[in-house]
């Protein structure tokens, strides 16, 4: 036997104790528990206790609770409680099932029944028709609250969907001749539902009949220009709250998330739920602060998120929330930190966005209407007449008009007329089992063989509950948080230099912006290899897309070259945007010893204005190898006679051999073609020469060849034939002009 819990036991208890008792009653799942919950919901002064009791009443799902919830909907001073009661009553009317009897004693049961009977005396009857306009809106916005499609392109409006549903809330009686007359039908497009056989014609949604606990609906679509809930969110650096978060790879960065919702509708929004999805690598999520509602961290199938739950946002109000978190970008890669979607769901109650509304709803169920005629004892021929209407259905009826005709309906005169619009609602409402009657009247009949007959017209309907609700989901797609990042590469050319000679090496570095935040300050600092000398200022090239930047600071000291570019946003270059590059190139010089190796490093620093924590990147180049190179060049000439009886011909071979360890540039070989001699055919060079020239000199002609580069152990050669048509001195062919 379970002992009874009552509200009186907990009247002076704490909120937590009352809510604990409510949960205990919910678990008992019986009528007595339900009646006790009614007391908590109707009597307690704390709105949280009343709302907890309403939630438990809805869980028990007994149709007996409908009238109590409707009373709460009308009378409770808290809007949140009223909304909960309304939603609960609607749900139970459609799907409720009676509870079993309690485990209390008969005495306890009777006492609880008496308590509840007093509460429910004014709530007899039940509205038989539940009519609801349910609209659904799903849309996406960008960070400026513009409507966008799945690809992020702006759109002018969106299409909402909805359904108009009519339900018979009764458990035994049919309702027939149902007709919902609508307003605002020009703003929506109805679709016929062939399976249910439903459609809207003109402004009427008519149904032949509805069985108990059944419903039918018709779907529709409507156009919306732009919903009026604005969502504004930002992320800020924890150390400098007026700046966006800036991430350094491999290091933990703290950021503050702020969210602001503004209700620009002309009516409140209820059951607002915001889910801001965050990546799983976000840590230390906390410092939750919200101007209204509850804010915490949660998770669902879509991932971890910051959850903000708000009961209601009044028209024109702005609400705010914030929290902090820490994230770490991977050391490798250029990917920014991607923040997840922001999903906001909310309801608009007792309104429709489409403009669709209800004018009237009528439906019929079983009633018994009759007129009694009783002849007076002392006045034969005078009949006292009385009209009565018995509501034999399980529904409350609304009587709108009664006309009683003396004689047939189509011929008689109106004898009695009753208009419901002239009476308050309670006088024209007829509860289930109740009999309604008009004031009696007297009629005289002259013919003793006749009894008066009457025609009748009735206008009455099953009462209905009308509800409208919009359920909307707004998605702000995820995006990359601002990320300032750079990478730098460095090269030296050449990578081999000779020993004991002052040699020029070109130092080149390329800085690239890899983040979405523009870089306005840039500094390159090269640590020169030991023993190297830096450039002069006029030898430095700072290039962006081939254009030279003239305005930069330059310093060479302590073995380093420092080049600083400030306020790039004010130069013809402009700031360094994502994927843009700056090339910095200049010569450095060294006189090195054999077998030494040198490496150099460059550090790039980037920043913005106003200044924040700078970002950096490093690169190394080299090694530069010192080789002991000496030049050793052999140039010679070989002449062979190829003369015959017909002609005096000679073959000439000019040969150069690099027997040293260094590359020799621009090797020049110049031969002498004596007077009286001529070339016999073409010259043949191996390899091909970069320059060849013939010119006149004293007593002959100079023939010059220049080989641009001769590698160590490389041989270059020129072959040709000459001949002397007439008398000649053979010794002349041994002469060589230069080589």
Steps between C-alpha positions, in 0.01 A plus 500: 500500500651832397456787745330805360693816416299822501573862433414600858789287626744709297335843511781650711785288362790617282479511123729197465291298743180585314652404165622173653145425616369580152741248345388238751137560407585472131652155555184373676301517174151504655197722541575612854849606399350692211256682731782592736696640207199717415535665842870573450430648156207718616596608850876546532647851493831399334476492120778237475301266727182559298683433172656181640151382600365581152781295342414200722128535425577484128716190556203323667298578184152455646211678315367607839786752512388694192253728679749578778772585250258722309420679824871554565538626144240767570586598858867443580696823530818354348514485119733200505256303713211602276686382189591168662139447603374582153741262326427227755123530462527478122720192521275318748188582296653319204680210667386474862411169670320460837715404797429201718362537853730588786656282764358724774230390737136564412493775764802670348353464155172663599676789671719561195195479273322762711802730479513466123124529460519849650775596256317368195147620561533789256679290239231250401480396141756477229560677172451227243696653214865591518606715206864589450704686242853362526769674295861400456781722382858390432749750371864600488660841553844651457685700764317816388163325550430480126304197382728259311466165324703185560789644297503824698351712221254769607132439426201735512260281697416149606218249496342379821284192539200441718195294566148581609380219725159427657469230768206337678613498863219275618525138601162368375299745287543591137493857380360566154442791262828660612576828329792733575460839333840662450643847467816594311472214250640719222840494672541121493493217247305195617570151374238226482581182694362210299565239769287689754264642241553854630513830316416866544241651268484875501539590865342183638660184638203265532491140627207265476570344838770428756517187710594525870870566561567552131618796299544613144711773352583681181855620423594840363795721406558870547759765413703693757721796414728489803452372856547765764732329746853634459796291612831671563804313622868582539822354632753714685852451623505437874799725556366785285121487485465764229704288258411175324678186620836439338642152495860388510554147382577254774410747776182520705291808426216629716190661354168638618179415316216754508149446365218750465138433398255778415127432461380741233159333475197682640433213741697280742708199401487198729699181560812652344789253482842594362768241429845635409704204379870503587783273398587213728848644560354804678587474870426688821158607377354703786429840657142472374303823525152572360262792548207253496455124492746218565843473334729199518700249297320199355524250217276306263541284190634802311774567751602714794330838528425795722130472591286806579136442602262796532133474595398822329633809323257789502438706187783746443727349766867417458657223708868419534723212604872427511754237597872437460694210354852404398616337178829390354573502128714212374863580446483377142285628217335827408143423598322764712281427801154411372216582734182293465143589408272705723153344506221707654150357540207699627122505509241762425182410688146605418624654176575393146770649279301425187206722599266201503240527776175347614162670460252238620500124564180297518417136545205290607456218744208324667232710676133443578272800451126496566194718574250388766136615472271474802133608492394707796260335745257787526539644150454232237661600171776698674833315485810581710801433274865446595807457274783286641831388355692218667872469423538124465857524370824503700579851374415847614265667250469862397137593428488797267137525390154343551197586284163337569232534233127476563413246235724343235855634468446628149154648564471598862574820680778532751349460841818486711849623409811471718834650383813383676689818414271685743615285792833446678698191404411303811127530424533363150741218590346158562714248686484127426183355658355846565155604375441850371147648497332818379242696689163326464222653291123444460309441179126464448348246262134539399455150363455249778643231277828677441825522696739785405788414266825691462783528254852558636833642391812446712851635461732326740847355480749294689733740678856520378844606613707691248876509512774631272868438533813563298806284555807653338861394462766751403850380408803724490753278316840443649790711382872546541604727781745778406846354484821694447778281371813519289752264354846583370741325266868582446760416235864579424651507153760365437542229760868452415752783523873505442751539778704814564294713262239759589192339352143629459210278611139597434285468814131465418200462734131475417236581763144375441185583696312178579225642723176688442620803698695756296858567606585868536842472666778275378861458612767271356812435700775293339777363717791516257735207474817561696743719315249624242442869429157653450376711208466871449148644510488568128574132435182380672194407298161476675250378241129422498368375168809646336455850645771650718420632848719800577375582850668258741749519784838333467776415746815289475678440830629223724494243224139551399295671231171646626237631258181646649181595317253698710140598422484310174134596482613859435740411219439437132551132586209485737486241783615148435177305443451125508717312246689818400882501504783748546844423357809649666830456317852644549866396467726395786875452474758259641874428481520146628756233568496161334262231622286732711116475501253773586127507571278800547161553664225755460224584748182667374274690740146610408243716673199725447383835631407550773780269598431158646721208584732471196528182296828360376651247264856385437690348211854382442707497184824333406739357554732720296808289432846649447702317240870553439493605135792591281492587134722307264432540133682351205438649150673364195495463124569199283543519120497202263564509129227358281653636175469325166635563151192707431495716817706614799272426802555482875276381785515720808395388851477764777464341843446626856520274806399601857750311713415700814236463774304815423248577236650745251272757349524651150793301358616685187691339215605714202677351195676670210409432137809621307474706186467272196305238694125442509258277694422176325149430630336562837646513848393238756490580873456259790312609699318774322643840573315797629689744278692486169651793308717551192689824453790635289848549647841574349600243241194284559172445679419438871252225587378518866292253703379547862387206713279638779587237758749217515468250783794329669637217280298626207651528151381745237598469136469680165571325168519648153697475177690770315657503156740717294400530135839632394851554632515497880726460800403176682652630823237769519236245601670445839437855609227553769375848577375451861442201725 
